[in-house]
Amino acid sequence: MKQSPKTNRIENQKMTAERVNGLAAMMGFWAAVGAYLTTGQIIPGVV
């Protein structure tokens, strides 16, 4: 009986989820940078 080697295959749904997560993280980072540059505070309105 011949066994085939198990391949590590990444599912498309997981790839899409990770890509969306990364894009959201980048947007959050740049939003924080923009808020700091324009107001001098990380979260505007919070002392």
C-alpha positions as CSV (number, residue, x, y, z in Angstrom):
1,M,0.0,0.0,0.0
2,K,1.5,3.3,-1.1
3,Q,1.0,6.3,1.1
4,S,1.1,9.8,-0.4
5,P,2.9,12.5,1.5
6,K,0.7,14.9,3.4
7,T,1.0,18.4,1.8
8,N,0.6,21.6,3.8
9,R,-2.1,23.4,1.9
10,I,-3.5,26.7,3.1
11,E,-7.2,27.2,2.6
12,N,-8.3,30.2,0.6
13,Q,-10.7,31.4,3.3
14,K,-7.8,31.5,5.8
15,M,-5.6,33.5,3.4
16,T,-8.5,36.0,2.8
17,A,-9.1,36.3,6.6
18,E,-5.4,37.0,7.3
19,R,-5.2,39.5,4.4
20,V,-8.3,41.4,5.7
21,N,-6.9,41.3,9.2
22,G,-3.6,42.8,8.1
23,L,-5.3,45.5,6.1
24,A,-7.4,46.5,9.1
25,A,-4.3,46.6,11.3
26,M,-2.5,48.8,8.8
27,M,-5.6,51.2,8.6
28,G,-5.7,51.4,12.4
29,F,-2.0,52.2,12.6
30,W,-2.2,55.0,10.1
31,A,-5.4,56.3,11.7
32,A,-3.5,56.5,15.0
33,V,-0.5,58.2,13.3
34,G,-2.8,60.7,11.6
35,A,-4.7,61.5,14.8
36,Y,-1.4,62.1,16.6
37,L,0.0,64.3,13.9
38,T,-3.1,66.5,13.7
39,T,-4.1,66.7,17.4
40,G,-1.0,65.6,19.4
41,Q,-3.1,62.9,21.1
42,I,-3.3,59.2,20.3
43,I,-7.0,59.2,21.1
44,P,-8.4,62.7,20.5
45,G,-10.7,63.8,23.3
46,V,-9.3,61.5,26.0
47,V,-7.2,63.2,28.6
